[in-house]
Each structure stands twice: as C-alpha cells, then as structure tokens.
C-alpha cells in the first residue's frame, strides 16, 4: 500500500506552516502481478492434473496417433493368447519381454490390440500388467468408423 503526501494550508491561506496530509491510495500493481502469476501457474498445472490411460474405442472416429518411433504392439486374440509383435508370450513373460525389448525405457509407446471377440477382462488384465510395470504410454488400437 502506498501513500502520497500533499501539502495543505490552513483555511486555504498560503501563509504559515505547511502541513502534509497523507492521501491513501491502494496500489493495485502488486496485486495484479500476483494474480497474473497465479493464473499462469494454474494454466500450466491444470493439464497435468488429468490422469489415466488414454484409450481409443473400437470403431471410433478418432484419427491416428502420430508416433515418432515404431511402437510395440501387444495383441490379445479371441482365445486370450498374448502376442508381442508376432511372438506369443504368456502373461508372466509379458513384462520381462517388454522390458527387454524397450531396454528398460518406460516412456516407450505401447499399443494394445484386442480382438473384438476377446474378453474385455483379458485385455484389461494385459493393460493392467503393463501399467503396473511402469509403462504409461499405452494406447488401444481400433478401426475407423465404417459409417463415415
């Protein structure tokens, strides 16, 4: 808060001692600065508050995700068998094989393909195992909507 001192005279005369009277004004500049900083902090932190695994539902109208490097594809077929690429693995072998393929890079993009006839629970178990191992960039593969 700032105060400005102005000179005032007694009864409007210019003779005599001058007396300084404080004029109270609120300086809003620091207040605006603080509000702008808080606004910027919230704008940056708000997108980081969302969490979860991004999924693409079968037959969606969503476009393709851009991938800078070749993603690793994990497939669950109708019988519940798990494949990494074209190699079949069991559920206990899934995480060690993925860790070996990615050289321990948990930021590697992984795509999970689930057959339409496969159990939702089987695909969910595979995604849960991958996520529990620390892989966070997991996506579900779907076909584009045929009605377009």
Number of C-alpha atoms within 10 A of each C-alpha: 9 11 12 10 12 11 10 15 14 11 7 7 9 10 9 8 10 13 12 12 13 13 11 11 10 10 11 10 10 10 10 11 11 10 12 12 11 12 12 10 11 12 11 11 11 9 9 9 7 8 7 7 14 11 13 17 14 17 13 14 15 13 9 11 9 6 8 7 8 9 13 17 18 27 24 22 18 14 11 18 14 24 19 18 11 10 9 15 15 12 14 9 11 18 20 13 14 21 17 10 13 15 10 13 13 17 12 20 19 22 19 23 19 24 18 12 11 15 16 11 10 18 21 13 13 21 22 13 15 22 16 11 14 14 21 18 15 22 19 20 22 20 14 15 11 8 7 5
